[in-house]
Amino acid sequence: MVETVRDRLERMKNTPYGNYEPRREEPKEERFLTPESIYMKKVDKVIMQIETLRTKMHSGTDQYISLYQELKKAEEDFLALLQNPEDKFMDLPTAFSSRVESVKKKLLTKKF
C-alpha cells in the first residue's frame, strides 16, 4: 500500500526521538593575526575594488566619470600600500607576490 504524505507526517510526529543528539558546532580553529595576513587582506580588498570598478566602467554605465575617479583613488591606495618599507621584511606567499606584481605592472603600463 502506498503511504501518503499525510500518513508519513503523522508517523514521524508520533515517533519518539530516541537517542537523538543535536549537532554540535565544531570549535573553529583560532587563527592568529599576523602582520602578513593583515597586509594581505588590505591589498586583496583594494585589488578587488579596482577590478569591480573596471568591470562597472566597461559595462556601459552612465556614471563613468565618477567611477573613473573612484578607480584612480583605488589605484593610488594600492600603490601607497606597496610603498610601505616594512613589506620587504614580510614573509609573503609567492602566489600573492606574483599577483600583486602583475596588478602593479598593469597599473604602471596602463594595459588592461
TIKOLNU-923256 format. One record per residue: x, y, z of N, C-alpha, C, CB in turn; residue in one letter; residue number from 0. Coordinates in Angstrom, 2 decimals, padded with zeros to 5 digits, always signed. Glycine has a CB too. Layout:
{nu = X, nv = Y, nw = Z, cau = X, cav = Y, caw = Z, cu = X, cv = Y, cw = Z, cbu = X, cbv = Y, cbw = Z, rest = A, nr = NUM}
...
END
This chain:
{nu = +000.84, nv = -001.17, nw = +000.00, cau = +000.00, cav = +000.00, caw = +000.00, cu = +000.89, cv = +001.25, cw = +000.00, cbu = -000.96, cbv = -000.01, cbw = +001.22, rest = M, nr = 0}
{nu = +000.49, nv = +002.26, nw = -000.73, cau = +001.27, cav = +003.48, caw = -000.85, cu = +000.97, cv = +004.39, cw = +000.33, cbu = +000.97, cbv = +004.20, cbw = -002.19, rest = V, nr = 1}
{nu = +002.04, nv = +004.88, nw = +000.93, cau = +001.89, cav = +005.77, caw = +002.08, cu = +001.78, cv = +007.20, cw = +001.59, cbu = +003.09, cbv = +005.61, cbw = +003.08, rest = E, nr = 2}
{nu = +000.79, nv = +007.91, nw = +002.07, cau = +000.60, cav = +009.30, caw = +001.64, cu = +001.50, cv = +010.20, cw = +002.49, cbu = -000.90, cbv = +009.73, cbw = +001.77, rest = T, nr = 3}
{nu = +001.62, nv = +011.41, nw = +002.04, cau = +002.45, cav = +012.38, caw = +002.74, cu = +001.88, cv = +012.64, cw = +004.13, cbu = +002.57, cbv = +013.69, cbw = +001.95, rest = V, nr = 4}
{nu = +000.57, nv = +012.71, nw = +004.21, cau = -000.07, cav = +012.96, caw = +005.50, cu = +000.21, cv = +011.82, cw = +006.47, cbu = -001.59, cbv = +013.14, cbw = +005.32, rest = R, nr = 5}
{nu = +000.13, nv = +010.58, nw = +005.97, cau = +000.41, cav = +009.42, caw = +006.82, cu = +001.86, cv = +009.44, cw = +007.30, cbu = +000.12, cbv = +008.12, cbw = +006.07, rest = D, nr = 6}
{nu = +002.75, nv = +009.78, nw = +006.40, cau = +004.17, cav = +009.83, caw = +006.76, cu = +004.43, cv = +010.90, cw = +007.82, cbu = +005.04, cbv = +010.10, cbw = +005.52, rest = R, nr = 7}
{nu = +003.81, nv = +012.07, nw = +007.66, cau = +003.98, cav = +013.14, caw = +008.64, cu = +003.41, cv = +012.74, cw = +010.00, cbu = +003.32, cbv = +014.42, cbw = +008.15, rest = L, nr = 8}
{nu = +002.27, nv = +012.09, nw = +010.00, cau = +001.68, cav = +011.62, caw = +011.27, cu = +002.59, cv = +010.60, cw = +011.94, cbu = +000.28, cbv = +011.01, cbw = +011.03, rest = E, nr = 9}
{nu = +003.14, nv = +009.68, nw = +011.14, cau = +004.03, cav = +008.66, caw = +011.69, cu = +005.28, cv = +009.30, cw = +012.28, cbu = +004.41, cbv = +007.62, cbw = +010.61, rest = R, nr = 10}
{nu = +005.84, nv = +010.28, nw = +011.57, cau = +007.04, cav = +010.96, caw = +012.06, cu = +006.74, cv = +011.77, cw = +013.31, cbu = +007.61, cbv = +011.86, cbw = +010.97, rest = M, nr = 11}
{nu = +005.56, nv = +012.35, nw = +013.37, cau = +005.17, cav = +013.15, caw = +014.53, cu = +005.05, cv = +012.27, cw = +015.77, cbu = +003.85, cbv = +013.88, cbw = +014.26, rest = K, nr = 12}
{nu = +004.53, nv = +011.07, nw = +015.61, cau = +004.31, cav = +010.17, caw = +016.73, cu = +005.52, cv = +009.32, cw = +017.08, cbu = +003.15, cbv = +009.28, cbw = +016.44, rest = N, nr = 13}
{nu = +006.57, nv = +009.36, nw = +016.30, cau = +007.75, cav = +008.56, caw = +016.55, cu = +008.60, cv = +009.24, cw = +017.62, cbu = +008.56, cbv = +008.35, cbw = +015.25, rest = T, nr = 14}
{nu = +009.01, nv = +008.47, nw = +018.66, cau = +009.90, cav = +009.08, caw = +019.66, cu = +011.27, cv = +009.35, cw = +019.05, cbu = +010.03, cbv = +008.15, cbw = +020.90, rest = P, nr = 15}
{nu = +011.93, nv = +010.34, nw = +019.58, cau = +013.21, cav = +010.75, caw = +019.03, cu = +014.34, cv = +009.79, cw = +019.35, cbu = +013.57, cbv = +012.11, cbw = +019.54, rest = Y, nr = 16}
{nu = +014.21, nv = +009.02, nw = +020.36, cau = +015.23, cav = +008.04, caw = +020.67, cu = +016.50, cv = +008.69, cw = +021.18, cbu = +015.54, cbv = +007.19, cbw = +019.46, rest = G, nr = 17}
{nu = +017.62, nv = +008.28, nw = +020.64, cau = +018.92, cav = +008.78, caw = +021.06, cu = +019.37, cv = +009.96, cw = +020.20, cbu = +019.96, cbv = +007.66, cbw = +021.00, rest = N, nr = 18}
{nu = +018.48, nv = +010.79, nw = +019.89, cau = +018.81, cav = +011.94, caw = +019.05, cu = +019.62, cv = +012.95, cw = +019.85, cbu = +017.53, cbv = +012.58, cbw = +018.48, rest = Y, nr = 19}
{nu = +020.75, nv = +013.34, nw = +019.30, cau = +021.56, cav = +014.40, caw = +019.90, cu = +021.71, cv = +015.49, cw = +018.87, cbu = +022.96, cbv = +013.87, cbw = +020.37, rest = E, nr = 20}
{nu = +021.44, nv = +016.73, nw = +019.27, cau = +021.58, cav = +017.81, caw = +018.30, cu = +023.03, cv = +017.96, cw = +017.86, cbu = +021.07, cbv = +019.13, cbw = +018.90, rest = P, nr = 21}
{nu = +023.17, nv = +018.44, nw = +016.64, cau = +024.51, cav = +018.65, caw = +016.11, cu = +025.24, cv = +019.71, cw = +016.90, cbu = +024.45, cbv = +019.04, cbw = +014.64, rest = R, nr = 22}
{nu = +026.47, nv = +019.42, nw = +017.17, cau = +027.28, cav = +020.39, caw = +017.90, cu = +028.23, cv = +021.05, cw = +016.92, cbu = +028.06, cbv = +019.72, cbw = +019.07, rest = R, nr = 23}
{nu = +028.38, nv = +022.33, nw = +017.09, cau = +029.30, cav = +023.07, caw = +016.25, cu = +030.73, cv = +022.67, cw = +016.60, cbu = +029.10, cbv = +024.61, cbw = +016.41, rest = E, nr = 24}
{nu = +031.50, nv = +022.41, nw = +015.59, cau = +032.91, cav = +022.11, caw = +015.81, cu = +033.61, cv = +023.41, cw = +016.20, cbu = +033.57, cbv = +021.48, cbw = +014.53, rest = E, nr = 25}
{nu = +034.47, nv = +023.36, nw = +017.17, cau = +035.16, cav = +024.60, caw = +017.54, cu = +036.03, cv = +025.07, cw = +016.37, cbu = +036.04, cbv = +024.39, cbw = +018.82, rest = P, nr = 26}
{nu = +035.88, nv = +026.34, nw = +016.08, cau = +036.65, cav = +026.90, caw = +014.96, cu = +038.10, cv = +027.05, cw = +015.36, cbu = +036.06, cbv = +028.26, cbw = +014.52, rest = K, nr = 27}
{nu = +038.92, nv = +026.81, nw = +014.38, cau = +040.35, cav = +026.92, caw = +014.60, cu = +040.70, cv = +028.40, cw = +014.73, cbu = +041.15, cbv = +026.25, cbw = +013.44, rest = E, nr = 28}
{nu = +041.32, nv = +028.74, nw = +015.82, cau = +041.69, cav = +030.13, caw = +016.03, cu = +042.93, cv = +030.45, cw = +015.21, cbu = +041.94, cbv = +030.42, cbw = +017.53, rest = E, nr = 29}
{nu = +042.83, nv = +031.55, nw = +014.48, cau = +043.97, cav = +031.97, caw = +013.68, cu = +044.52, cv = +033.24, cw = +014.28, cbu = +043.58, cbv = +032.19, cbw = +012.19, rest = R, nr = 30}
{nu = +045.81, nv = +033.28, nw = +014.35, cau = +046.45, cav = +034.46, caw = +014.88, cu = +046.59, cv = +035.49, cw = +013.77, cbu = +047.84, cbv = +034.12, cbw = +015.49, rest = F, nr = 31}
{nu = +046.33, nv = +036.72, nw = +014.11, cau = +046.51, cav = +037.79, caw = +013.14, cu = +047.97, cv = +038.17, cw = +013.11, cbu = +045.63, cbv = +039.02, cbw = +013.48, rest = L, nr = 32}
{nu = +048.54, nv = +038.02, nw = +011.95, cau = +049.94, cav = +038.38, caw = +011.76, cu = +049.99, cv = +039.63, cw = +010.88, cbu = +050.76, cbv = +037.21, cbw = +011.12, rest = T, nr = 33}
{nu = +051.08, nv = +040.34, nw = +010.91, cau = +051.18, cav = +041.50, caw = +010.01, cu = +051.03, cv = +041.10, cw = +008.55, cbu = +052.52, cbv = +042.20, cbw = +010.22, rest = P, nr = 34}
{nu = +051.48, nv = +039.90, nw = +008.20, cau = +051.37, cav = +039.44, caw = +006.82, cu = +049.91, cv = +039.25, cw = +006.43, cbu = +052.14, cbv = +038.14, cbw = +006.63, rest = E, nr = 35}
{nu = +049.12, nv = +038.62, nw = +007.31, cau = +047.72, cav = +038.37, caw = +006.97, cu = +046.93, cv = +039.67, cw = +006.90, cbu = +047.09, cbv = +037.42, cbw = +007.99, rest = S, nr = 36}
{nu = +047.22, nv = +040.60, nw = +007.78, cau = +046.53, cav = +041.89, caw = +007.76, cu = +046.87, cv = +042.64, cw = +006.47, cbu = +046.90, cbv = +042.75, cbw = +008.99, rest = I, nr = 37}
{nu = +048.14, nv = +042.65, nw = +006.12, cau = +048.59, cav = +043.32, caw = +004.90, cu = +047.96, cv = +042.67, cw = +003.67, cbu = +050.12, cbv = +043.28, cbw = +004.79, rest = Y, nr = 38}
{nu = +047.91, nv = +041.34, nw = +003.64, cau = +047.35, cav = +040.63, caw = +002.51, cu = +045.86, cv = +040.93, cw = +002.35, cbu = +047.56, cbv = +039.14, cbw = +002.65, rest = M, nr = 39}
{nu = +045.14, nv = +041.02, nw = +003.47, cau = +043.72, cav = +041.34, caw = +003.40, cu = +043.50, cv = +042.75, cw = +002.85, cbu = +043.08, cbv = +041.22, cbw = +004.79, rest = K, nr = 40}
{nu = +044.31, nv = +043.70, nw = +003.29, cau = +044.18, cav = +045.07, caw = +002.79, cu = +044.44, cv = +045.13, cw = +001.29, cbu = +045.15, cbv = +046.00, cbw = +003.52, rest = K, nr = 41}
{nu = +045.50, nv = +044.48, nw = +000.85, cau = +045.86, cav = +044.51, caw = -000.57, cu = +044.81, cv = +043.81, cw = -001.40, cbu = +047.24, cbv = +043.87, cbw = -000.79, rest = V, nr = 42}
{nu = +044.32, nv = +042.65, nw = -000.94, cau = +043.28, cav = +041.93, caw = -001.67, cu = +042.01, cv = +042.76, cw = -001.80, cbu = +042.96, cbv = +040.61, cbw = -000.97, rest = D, nr = 43}
{nu = +041.67, nv = +043.47, nw = -000.73, cau = +040.47, cav = +044.31, caw = -000.75, cu = +040.60, cv = +045.41, cw = -001.81, cbu = +040.23, cbv = +044.94, cbw = +000.64, rest = K, nr = 44}
{nu = +041.75, nv = +046.04, nw = -001.88, cau = +041.96, cav = +047.11, caw = -002.86, cu = +041.99, cv = +046.54, cw = -004.27, cbu = +043.28, cbv = +047.87, cbw = -002.56, rest = V, nr = 45}
{nu = +042.60, nv = +045.38, nw = -004.48, cau = +042.63, cav = +044.76, caw = -005.80, cu = +041.21, cv = +044.42, cw = -006.27, cbu = +043.51, cbv = +043.49, cbw = -005.78, rest = I, nr = 46}
{nu = +040.41, nv = +043.86, nw = -005.38, cau = +039.03, cav = +043.53, caw = -005.73, cu = +038.23, cv = +044.78, cw = -006.05, cbu = +038.35, cbv = +042.76, cbw = -004.59, rest = M, nr = 47}
{nu = +038.48, nv = +045.86, nw = -005.32, cau = +037.80, cav = +047.12, caw = -005.57, cu = +038.17, cv = +047.65, cw = -006.96, cbu = +038.14, cbv = +048.16, cbw = -004.48, rest = Q, nr = 48}
{nu = +039.44, nv = +047.57, nw = -007.32, cau = +039.90, cav = +048.02, caw = -008.64, cu = +039.22, cv = +047.20, cw = -009.74, cbu = +041.44, cbv = +047.90, cbw = -008.76, rest = I, nr = 49}
{nu = +039.20, nv = +045.88, nw = -009.58, cau = +038.59, cav = +045.03, caw = -010.59, cu = +037.09, cv = +045.28, cw = -010.71, cbu = +038.84, cbv = +043.56, cbw = -010.26, rest = E, nr = 50}
{nu = +036.42, nv = +045.50, nw = -009.60, cau = +034.99, cav = +045.78, caw = -009.62, cu = +034.70, cv = +047.10, cw = -010.33, cbu = +034.43, cbv = +045.81, cbw = -008.21, rest = T, nr = 51}
{nu = +035.49, nv = +048.11, nw = -010.03, cau = +035.28, cav = +049.41, caw = -010.67, cu = +035.54, cv = +049.32, cw = -012.18, cbu = +036.19, cbv = +050.47, cbw = -010.03, rest = L, nr = 52}
{nu = +036.55, nv = +048.59, nw = -012.59, cau = +036.82, cav = +048.43, caw = -014.02, cu = +035.66, cv = +047.74, cw = -014.72, cbu = +038.12, cbv = +047.64, cbw = -014.25, rest = R, nr = 53}
{nu = +035.14, nv = +046.71, nw = -014.08, cau = +034.01, cav = +045.98, caw = -014.66, cu = +032.80, cv = +046.90, cw = -014.80, cbu = +033.66, cbv = +044.76, cbw = -013.79, rest = T, nr = 54}
{nu = +032.52, nv = +047.68, nw = -013.78, cau = +031.40, cav = +048.61, caw = -013.85, cu = +031.60, cv = +049.65, cw = -014.93, cbu = +031.19, cbv = +049.29, cbw = -012.51, rest = K, nr = 55}
{nu = +032.83, nv = +050.14, nw = -015.09, cau = +033.11, cav = +051.15, caw = -016.11, cu = +032.90, cv = +050.59, cw = -017.52, cbu = +034.54, cbv = +051.68, cbw = -015.96, rest = M, nr = 56}
{nu = +033.28, nv = +049.36, nw = -017.74, cau = +033.17, cav = +048.76, caw = -019.06, cu = +031.77, cv = +048.22, cw = -019.35, cbu = +034.18, cbv = +047.65, cbw = -019.21, rest = H, nr = 57}
{nu = +030.89, nv = +048.27, nw = -018.37, cau = +029.54, cav = +047.76, caw = -018.59, cu = +028.64, cv = +048.77, cw = -019.28, cbu = +028.93, cbv = +047.35, cbw = -017.27, rest = S, nr = 58}
{nu = +029.13, nv = +049.98, nw = -019.51, cau = +028.35, cav = +050.98, caw = -020.22, cu = +027.40, cv = +051.73, cw = -019.33, cbu = +027.58, cbv = +050.34, cbw = -021.33, rest = G, nr = 59}
{nu = +027.84, nv = +052.08, nw = -018.17, cau = +027.00, cav = +052.80, caw = -017.23, cu = +027.08, cv = +054.30, cw = -017.45, cbu = +027.40, cbv = +052.46, cbw = -015.80, rest = T, nr = 60}
{nu = +026.12, nv = +055.02, nw = -016.92, cau = +026.09, cav = +056.48, caw = -017.05, cu = +027.02, cv = +057.17, cw = -016.05, cbu = +024.67, cbv = +056.99, cbw = -016.86, rest = D, nr = 61}
{nu = +027.54, nv = +056.43, nw = -015.11, cau = +028.38, cav = +057.01, caw = -014.06, cu = +029.86, cv = +056.84, cw = -014.35, cbu = +028.04, cbv = +056.37, cbw = -012.71, rest = Q, nr = 62}
{nu = +030.24, nv = +056.90, nw = -015.59, cau = +031.61, cav = +056.61, caw = -016.00, cu = +032.62, cv = +057.53, cw = -015.32, cbu = +031.74, cbv = +056.72, cbw = -017.50, rest = Y, nr = 63}
{nu = +032.32, nv = +058.83, nw = -015.25, cau = +033.28, cav = +059.79, caw = -014.71, cu = +033.48, cv = +059.58, cw = -013.21, cbu = +032.82, cbv = +061.24, cbw = -014.97, rest = I, nr = 64}
{nu = +032.39, nv = +059.37, nw = -012.48, cau = +032.55, cav = +059.14, caw = -011.04, cu = +033.25, cv = +057.81, cw = -010.77, cbu = +031.17, cbv = +059.16, cbw = -010.34, rest = S, nr = 65}
{nu = +032.96, nv = +056.80, nw = -011.57, cau = +033.66, cav = +055.51, caw = -011.42, cu = +035.14, cv = +055.66, cw = -011.75, cbu = +033.02, cbv = +054.43, cbw = -012.31, rest = L, nr = 66}
{nu = +035.45, nv = +056.47, nw = -012.75, cau = +036.85, cav = +056.70, caw = -013.11, cu = +037.60, cv = +057.37, cw = -011.96, cbu = +036.94, cbv = +057.57, cbw = -014.39, rest = Y, nr = 67}
{nu = +036.95, nv = +058.33, nw = -011.31, cau = +037.59, cav = +059.00, caw = -010.17, cu = +037.80, cv = +058.03, cw = -009.01, cbu = +036.75, cbv = +060.19, cbw = -009.70, rest = Q, nr = 68}
{nu = +036.81, nv = +057.17, nw = -008.76, cau = +036.96, cav = +056.16, caw = -007.71, cu = +038.06, cv = +055.17, cw = -008.05, cbu = +035.64, cbv = +055.41, cbw = -007.49, rest = E, nr = 69}
{nu = +038.17, nv = +054.82, nw = -009.35, cau = +039.21, cav = +053.90, caw = -009.79, cu = +040.60, cv = +054.50, cw = -009.58, cbu = +039.02, cbv = +053.54, cbw = -011.27, rest = L, nr = 70}
{nu = +040.76, nv = +055.76, nw = -009.92, cau = +042.06, cav = +056.41, caw = -009.72, cu = +042.42, cv = +056.48, cw = -008.24, cbu = +042.04, cbv = +057.83, cbw = -010.32, rest = K, nr = 71}
{nu = +041.43, nv = +056.73, nw = -007.38, cau = +041.67, cav = +056.77, caw = -005.94, cu = +042.09, cv = +055.38, cw = -005.44, cbu = +040.39, cbv = +057.26, cbw = -005.18, rest = K, nr = 72}
{nu = +041.40, nv = +054.33, nw = -005.92, cau = +041.74, cav = +052.96, caw = -005.52, cu = +043.14, cv = +052.58, cw = -006.00, cbu = +040.70, cbv = +051.96, cbw = -006.07, rest = A, nr = 73}
{nu = +043.50, nv = +053.01, nw = -007.21, cau = +044.84, cav = +052.73, caw = -007.71, cu = +045.91, cv = +053.43, cw = -006.88, cbu = +044.96, cbv = +053.15, cbw = -009.17, rest = E, nr = 74}
{nu = +045.63, nv = +054.66, nw = -006.47, cau = +046.57, cav = +055.38, caw = -005.61, cu = +046.71, cv = +054.68, cw = -004.26, cbu = +046.11, cbv = +056.84, cbw = -005.41, rest = E, nr = 75}
{nu = +045.60, nv = +054.20, nw = -003.72, cau = +045.65, cav = +053.47, caw = -002.45, cu = +046.48, cv = +052.19, cw = -002.59, cbu = +044.23, cbv = +053.13, cbw = -001.96, rest = D, nr = 76}
{nu = +046.31, nv = +051.51, nw = -003.71, cau = +047.06, cav = +050.28, caw = -003.95, cu = +048.56, cv = +050.56, cw = -004.02, cbu = +046.59, cbv = +049.61, cbw = -005.26, rest = F, nr = 77}
{nu = +048.93, nv = +051.56, nw = -004.78, cau = +050.35, cav = +051.89, caw = -004.90, cu = +050.92, cv = +052.40, cw = -003.58, cbu = +050.55, cbv = +052.94, cbw = -006.00, rest = L, nr = 78}
{nu = +050.10, nv = +053.08, nw = -002.78, cau = +050.56, cav = +053.54, caw = -001.46, cu = +050.81, cv = +052.36, cw = -000.53, cbu = +049.54, cbv = +054.50, cbw = -000.84, rest = A, nr = 79}
{nu = +049.98, nv = +051.31, nw = -000.63, cau = +050.20, cav = +050.12, caw = +000.19, cu = +051.51, cv = +049.42, cw = -000.17, cbu = +049.04, cbv = +049.14, cbw = +000.03, rest = L, nr = 80}
{nu = +051.89, nv = +049.51, nw = -001.44, cau = +053.12, cav = +048.85, caw = -001.88, cu = +054.36, cv = +049.63, cw = -001.50, cbu = +053.08, cbv = +048.63, cbw = -003.37, rest = L, nr = 81}
{nu = +054.22, nv = +050.90, nw = -001.14, cau = +055.36, cav = +051.73, caw = -000.79, cu = +055.82, cv = +051.55, cw = +000.66, cbu = +055.01, cbv = +053.17, cbw = -001.01, rest = Q, nr = 82}
{nu = +055.11, nv = +050.75, nw = +001.43, cau = +055.44, cav = +050.53, caw = +002.83, cu = +056.82, cv = +049.85, cw = +002.93, cbu = +054.35, cbv = +049.67, cbw = +003.53, rest = N, nr = 83}
{nu = +057.78, nv = +050.46, nw = +003.63, cau = +059.13, cav = +049.86, caw = +003.69, cu = +059.17, cv = +048.55, cw = +004.48, cbu = +060.09, cbv = +050.84, cbw = +004.31, rest = P, nr = 84}
{nu = +058.18, nv = +048.30, nw = +005.33, cau = +058.18, cav = +047.06, caw = +006.11, cu = +057.80, cv = +045.85, cw = +005.27, cbu = +057.23, cbv = +047.19, cbw = +007.29, rest = E, nr = 85}
{nu = +057.25, nv = +046.07, nw = +004.08, cau = +056.83, cav = +044.96, caw = +003.23, cu = +058.00, cv = +044.09, cw = +002.81, cbu = +056.13, cbv = +045.48, cbw = +002.00, rest = D, nr = 86}
{nu = +059.16, nv = +044.65, nw = +002.72, cau = +060.33, cav = +043.90, caw = +002.29, cu = +060.71, cv = +042.82, cw = +003.30, cbu = +061.51, cbv = +044.84, cbw = +002.07, rest = K, nr = 87}
{nu = +060.33, nv = +043.02, nw = +004.55, cau = +060.70, cav = +042.08, caw = +005.60, cu = +059.60, cv = +041.07, cw = +005.91, cbu = +061.05, cbv = +042.83, cbw = +006.85, rest = F, nr = 88}
{nu = +058.45, nv = +041.19, nw = +005.23, cau = +057.35, cav = +040.27, caw = +005.46, cu = +057.55, cv = +038.99, cw = +004.67, cbu = +056.00, cbv = +040.92, cbw = +005.09, rest = M, nr = 89}
{nu = +057.10, nv = +037.90, nw = +005.24, cau = +057.19, cav = +036.60, caw = +004.58, cu = +055.86, cv = +036.34, cw = +003.87, cbu = +057.51, cbv = +035.46, cbw = +005.61, rest = D, nr = 90}
{nu = +055.74, nv = +036.81, nw = +002.62, cau = +054.51, cav = +036.68, caw = +001.86, cu = +054.60, cv = +035.49, cw = +000.91, cbu = +054.23, cbv = +037.97, cbw = +001.07, rest = L, nr = 91}
{nu = +053.48, nv = +034.80, nw = +000.67, cau = +053.50, cav = +033.68, caw = -000.27, cu = +053.86, cv = +034.15, cw = -001.68, cbu = +052.13, cbv = +032.97, cbw = -000.29, rest = P, nr = 92}
{nu = +054.49, nv = +033.28, nw = -002.44, cau = +054.92, cav = +033.65, caw = -003.79, cu = +053.74, cv = +033.90, cw = -004.72, cbu = +055.82, cbv = +032.57, cbw = -004.37, rest = T, nr = 93}
{nu = +052.66, nv = +033.16, nw = -004.54, cau = +051.48, cav = +033.36, caw = -005.39, cu = +050.89, cv = +034.76, cw = -005.17, cbu = +050.40, cbv = +032.29, cbw = -005.10, rest = A, nr = 94}
{nu = +050.85, nv = +035.17, nw = -003.92, cau = +050.34, cav = +036.50, caw = -003.60, cu = +051.26, cv = +037.57, cw = -004.17, cbu = +050.19, cbv = +036.68, cbw = -002.08, rest = F, nr = 95}
{nu = +052.55, nv = +037.39, nw = -004.01, cau = +053.52, cav = +038.37, caw = -004.51, cu = +053.45, cv = +038.51, cw = -006.02, cbu = +054.93, cbv = +037.98, cbw = -004.09, rest = S, nr = 96}
{nu = +053.30, nv = +037.39, nw = -006.72, cau = +053.22, cav = +037.45, caw = -008.19, cu = +051.93, cv = +038.13, cw = -008.63, cbu = +053.32, cbv = +036.05, cbw = -008.80, rest = S, nr = 97}
{nu = +050.84, nv = +037.88, nw = -007.91, cau = +049.57, cav = +038.55, caw = -008.24, cu = +049.68, cv = +040.05, cw = -008.06, cbu = +048.43, cbv = +038.00, cbw = -007.37, rest = R, nr = 98}
{nu = +050.29, nv = +040.47, nw = -006.96, cau = +050.47, cav = +041.89, caw = -006.69, cu = +051.35, cv = +042.53, cw = -007.75, cbu = +051.06, cbv = +042.11, cbw = -005.30, rest = V, nr = 99}
{nu = +052.42, nv = +041.85, nw = -008.14, cau = +053.32, cav = +042.39, caw = -009.15, cu = +052.63, cv = +042.51, cw = -010.51, cbu = +054.55, cbv = +041.51, cbw = -009.28, rest = E, nr = 100}
{nu = +051.78, nv = +041.55, nw = -010.85, cau = +051.07, cav = +041.64, caw = -012.14, cu = +050.08, cv = +042.80, cw = -012.14, cbu = +050.34, cbv = +040.33, cbw = -012.44, rest = S, nr = 101}
{nu = +049.39, nv = +043.02, nw = -011.04, cau = +048.46, cav = +044.15, caw = -010.95, cu = +049.23, cv = +045.46, cw = -010.99, cbu = +047.60, cbv = +044.07, cbw = -009.66, rest = V, nr = 102}
{nu = +050.36, nv = +045.50, nw = -010.31, cau = +051.20, cav = +046.71, caw = -010.31, cu = +051.70, cv = +047.02, cw = -011.72, cbu = +052.40, cbv = +046.55, cbw = -009.34, rest = K, nr = 103}
{nu = +052.11, nv = +045.99, nw = -012.43, cau = +052.61, cav = +046.17, caw = -013.79, cu = +051.50, cv = +046.69, cw = -014.70, cbu = +053.19, cbv = +044.85, cbw = -014.34, rest = K, nr = 104}
{nu = +050.29, nv = +046.15, nw = -014.53, cau = +049.16, cav = +046.62, caw = -015.33, cu = +048.87, cv = +048.10, cw = -015.05, cbu = +047.91, cbv = +045.77, cbw = -015.03, rest = K, nr = 105}
{nu = +048.94, nv = +048.48, nw = -013.80, cau = +048.66, cav = +049.88, caw = -013.44, cu = +049.71, cv = +050.82, cw = -014.00, cbu = +048.59, cbv = +050.04, cbw = -011.91, rest = L, nr = 106}
{nu = +050.95, nv = +050.42, nw = -013.92, cau = +052.03, cav = +051.30, caw = -014.34, cu = +052.16, cv = +051.39, cw = -015.87, cbu = +053.33, cbv = +050.83, cbw = -013.74, rest = L, nr = 107}
{nu = +051.78, nv = +050.33, nw = -016.58, cau = +051.86, cav = +050.36, caw = -018.04, cu = +050.52, cv = +050.73, cw = -018.67, cbu = +052.33, cbv = +049.01, cbw = -018.58, rest = T, nr = 108}
{nu = +049.47, nv = +050.80, nw = -017.86, cau = +048.11, cav = +051.15, caw = -018.31, cu = +047.60, cv = +050.20, cw = -019.39, cbu = +048.09, cbv = +052.57, cbw = -018.84, rest = K, nr = 109}
{nu = +047.94, nv = +048.92, nw = -019.28, cau = +047.41, cav = +047.90, caw = -020.19, cu = +046.44, cv = +047.05, cw = -019.40, cbu = +048.57, cbv = +047.03, cbw = -020.82, rest = K, nr = 110}
{nu = +045.19, nv = +047.11, nw = -019.81, cau = +044.14, cav = +046.37, caw = -019.09, cu = +043.63, cv = +045.24, cw = -019.93, cbu = +042.98, cbv = +047.29, cbw = -018.70, rest = F, nr = 111}
END
